């Protein structure tokens, strides 16, 4: 879904056109480039880059998948769900689904993150603790020029991040919700 016929992409250098060329010097490791210091951190450390939602919905949904017919995966997923609720009480943790729901082809549970700091901490933690489970991470965006169905399709496909095995989603649900104001939970 990264075909330009579906989406357009503004230049990542928009707003940076008039700056001097970057230095070609290398750092002490001999591989990486020396970047010119700006004296300021990117605002992306403090809030999600637009059009990612910085509001009540949360910037990202994290869907942790498990095979509902695999007893060891069900047990691991339940333990992980509990651990997340205990270690990350500031995150929003949803129902432990025991069957596929929404566009998701297998059972899962969902976690919302609200800040870049939460995203960095939780996704790094999940890279170690997800065990045999797969994870879909997608942004929640607020793009008034896209109807809900198209926006959610893009968020769940073109903008998605996967950890572990990638699962094919049933994206037909996004065509059915075009024009609605709310996304069904499990989305």
JOKAJO-V542979 format. One record per residue. N is the residue number from 1. D_CENTER is the distance of its C-alpha to the mean C-alpha in whole Angstrom. Layout:
BEGIN
<<N;D_CENTER> <N;D_CENTER>>
END
This chain:
BEGIN
<<1;16> <2;16> <3;20> <4;21> <5;23> <6;20> <7;18> <8;20> <9;18> <10;20> <11;22> <12;19> <13;23> <14;24> <15;26> <16;26> <17;29> <18;32> <19;31> <20;34> <21;33> <22;31> <23;33> <24;33> <25;34> <26;32> <27;32> <28;34> <29;32> <30;33> <31;30> <32;27> <33;28> <34;30> <35;28> <36;30> <37;29> <38;28> <39;29> <40;26> <41;22> <42;19> <43;18> <44;15> <45;16> <46;17> <47;14> <48;11> <49;13> <50;14> <51;13> <52;10> <53;12> <54;13> <55;15> <56;16> <57;13> <58;10> <59;8> <60;5> <61;6> <62;6> <63;9> <64;12> <65;14> <66;18> <67;21> <68;23> <69;26> <70;26> <71;27> <72;26> <73;22> <74;23> <75;24> <76;22> <77;19> <78;21> <79;22> <80;18> <81;18> <82;21> <83;20> <84;17> <85;19> <86;22> <87;20> <88;17> <89;19> <90;17> <91;14> <92;14> <93;15> <94;16> <95;18> <96;19> <97;19> <98;22> <99;22> <100;19> <101;18> <102;17> <103;15> <104;15> <105;18> <106;18> <107;18> <108;15> <109;14> <110;11> <111;10> <112;9> <113;9> <114;11> <115;12> <116;11> <117;14> <118;12> <119;9> <120;11> <121;13> <122;11> <123;9> <124;13> <125;14> <126;13> <127;13> <128;17> <129;17> <130;15> <131;18> <132;19> <133;16> <134;13> <135;9> <136;7> <137;3> <138;3> <139;4> <140;8> <141;11> <142;14> <143;16> <144;20> <145;21> <146;19> <147;20> <148;17> <149;17> <150;17> <151;14> <152;12> <153;13> <154;12> <155;8> <156;8> <157;10> <158;11> <159;8> <160;6> <161;6> <162;8> <163;10> <164;14> <165;15> <166;14> <167;15> <168;16> <169;15> <170;18> <171;17> <172;20> <173;19> <174;17> <175;21> <176;22> <177;20> <178;21> <179;23> <180;22> <181;21> <182;19> <183;16> <184;17> <185;16> <186;14> <187;12>>
END
